[in-house]
Amino acid sequence: MTGSQSSEQFDYLIQAQVRQSDLIACKTLQDSLQQAALQSKGYLGQETFCRQLEDGFIEYNVRLRFSDIQSCLAWIDSPIRRRYLHQAESRFVHQFRSGIHEPSFDLWLTSQLPDPPPIWKMNLLVWLALYPSVMLLSLISVDSLGRLPSALNVLVSTAITV
């Protein structure tokens, strides 16, 4: 997360694996996508970076920035973006995945609350979710985990639950 990122900004991360020989075509396609995105409401810009992988592949990463999650979703579902991505997948993309940029989602969630919740409420929420899960797992697995010493049983139960 950058210091300049506002609580309303939403980032979307795209990763594509391409062959070294297709890198120029990938960059050309990304330039076309960026030109189309400039027309999209809420588009703030993008960052691209590449990482060399094994076997002659390159991981091509694009982080798209939008003013809010709704603008991002509108761009992701836009027909023009889908058309460009279909071309890329049929021509040169070896593997493609995308998703939210985790810190961006955290910022979006906290921006939806008027005030951050008190720590004791967050701790209570974790406890209320974890305790029944561990107890249920302990009861269900009494024949297998029940044979372990108590401390080891709790360790394994909590690891499975988490």
N, C-alpha and C positions, 0 to 999 in steps of 0.2 A: 504494500500500500504506500502510495506516495503522500507526502505532506500536503500536497495541493488538492487531494481528492476530497470533495465535499461529501456530506452525509447523504445528499440526494443523488450523487453520481453512481452509475451502475456500470460495471465492467463485465464483458463476456469474453471468454478465452476460447480460441479455436486452435487446434493442433492438427496438422496434416503431415504425414510422412510422404515424401516425394523422392524420386531418384535424383541423384546429383545432376544427371543430364536434363531433368525437367525443371530445374530451379528457375531458369529464366521465364519459362512459360507460367510457372506458379506466381512469380513476381508480377508478370504482366496481368494475369487474372486478378491478383489482389489489387492492383492499381485500378482496374475496371470496377471491382467491387467497391473500392473506396470512393470513386467518382459517383457511383450510384448511391452510396450511403450518404454522401454529402447532401443529397436531396431529401433524405429521410428526417423526419421531425425528431429533434432531441439528440441527433448525432453530434458528438463532441470531438471525435478523432480516433486515432488508432496508433498502436505501436506494433512493429513487427520485429522479430528476431529469429535467428536460425541456430540450430545446434547440429553438429555432425554426429551421425549415428554409425553403427557398424554396417557392413555390407553395401556401402555406396549410397545409403539413404541419408536424407536430411530431414530433421524435424523442423517444420516451418510453423512458427507460432504468431498469432495475431491476437492482440488484446484490443477489443473495440470498447469505446467509451460512449455512454449515453447519459443524458441528463436524468433519466429515471428508468425504472424497470419496464414500464408500459411502452416506452419508445423503443427499448431494446427488443422486446417481444414482437412489436410491430415490424421491425426490420428483419428479425429472424424468420418470421412467417411471410415476408414479402415475396411475391412471385418472381421479381427480378433477381433477388438473391438466390432463390431456389434454382432458377435457370442457370446462373453462373456456377453454382455448386454442382449441379448435375453434369455440366460440361467438364468440370475439373475431375469429378469422380470417374467419368467415362474415358477421359483422355490420359490423366497422369497421376492422380492421387492414389497412393498405395493404401494408406490407412487414414481415416479421418475421424476425429472426435471433437466434441465441443462441450462447453458447460460454463456455468457462472464462475467468476473469479471469486474465490471464497471470502476474502476480506470485503469485497463489494457487497456480498449478501449479508454479512454481519452488519455492515454500515446501514444497509437498507432496513434490516429488522429493527435496529436501535433507533433509526429515524422515524419509525412508525409509532414508537412509544413516546408519550409526553415526557416522561422521566425514566431514567434507568431504574429497574427494580432493585430494592435493597438486597444486599448479599444474603441475609438470612432467608429471604423468600426463595432465592435461587438455590441455596443449600437445602432448604426444605423440599423443594421440587425434585432435586436430584435424589434425596433420600427416599421420598415417596415413590419414586420410580424404581430405584435400585433395590431397596429392602424387599418388597414383595417378589421381585424377580429372582433374587438370590434364594429366598425362602422356598419359592415354588420349585426352583431347580434342585434344591437340596431334597425336597420331598420326592420329586420325580426320580431322582438318581440315587436314592438311598441304597440300592443294591450295588451300585458301582462306586460312586463317590463316598458312600457311607462307610466303606471299609478303610478309608484313608483317615489319618489322624485329623482331629478337628481343625487345626490351623491350616493344614494342607487342603482340606475339604473346602474351607471358606475361600482360600486363595484361588483354587481352581474354579469354584462356583462364580466368584466375582469376575474372574478373567473371561469365562464363558458369557456371562451376562453383559459385560461391557462390550 
